[in-house]
């Protein structure tokens, strides 16, 4: 069925749809846009279910590359930036103005002001296939997801301790929704009728969005504020913002330990001494952040081995999630993302991850250690379409209120 679609990828002068395109889970579909080939490909798992030509941003208005998700959908929208230009079947992927939308001008070359233009019929069909939260991956050269098995990926589980009857989960009779998976539960009471069965099902959680990255100034400052408070210094509320109380507490600690109070406030030397004094070992270098329904849920430190080596940029998504069977399949893609000299210096990176065949998703996962209690919390919440992004560069300016984690990538400069 999909052979003709695969063969058509190199000759996309027209739109192509596979028959099951409308049957997939709209939130779990993946949309890939190649700026080099000016094409869009929709994947359901590893199957191509739709393709089209597109027109991305022209010189001076380049469409950003990276990992995005659909933030807003409108059947009709007018541009706030370009003289109320019509944008039918609009699917927004950044709040700064980038979207997928219909256009009556979709040449085989970049021509837009940054959006991804779609042919009329395809724009309407794609709109009907997707849901808010569906991922859009924009790259220069074309990429495709591959199946990934790794011990460090999350294993879905039912949120119940051994011997409990799902006391912390909302229960529904299995007859209310036949699409939900049911689980048999042993009951202590005698059932009203011999041979009768009692079944409950778990409410399906919205998919989690997970980012693992290097810790930034904000995370290190929250650590400092928290540990200073534990040691008896008044550093104010641990909120990641530098105020008078925080400055006073940091400098007070530095004077206590004989450290220089001039220059940069939060230094590696200061953090090392602070963690040592608090009995916390070495300062963590990584951070895991979790969002759900475009809203921050929780975050925690993680360990990154060999921090002088870049992690690279990877997007991994779970499908066929079965919490009752503790099973999930993961599909992954590694993206080109060149870090500038200033960025590598700031992050302490001496070995870049520009060779994506070596620095792939599995290699990044090999180096990450997630605390057991954080892993358990994620595994009891994860559902179909839960995704994990790994990136060296942390939260970018496009990630904010009402977004998933948006990761912007960059090409290596031409020689």
Secondary structure, 3 states (H helix, E strand, C coil): CCHHHHHHCCCCCCCEECHHHHHCCCCCCEEEEECCCCEEEEEECCEEEEEEEEECECCCCCCCEEEEECCEEECCCECCCCCCCECCCEEECCCCCCEEEECCCCCCCCCECCCEEECHHHHHHHHHHCCCCCEEEEECCCCCCEEECCCCCCCCCCCCCCCCCCCCCCEEECCCCCCCCCEECCCCCCCCCCCCCCEEEECCCCCEEEEEEECCHHHHHHHHHHHHHHCCCCCCCCCCCCCHHHHHHHHHHHHHHCCCCCCCCCCHHHHHHHHHHCCCCCCCCEEEEEEECCEEEEEEEEEECCCCECCCEEEEEEEEEECCCCEEEEEEEEECCCCCHHHHHHHCCCECCCCCCCCCHHHHHHCEECCHHHHHHHHHHCCCCCEEEEECCCCCCCCCCCCCCCEEECCCCCC
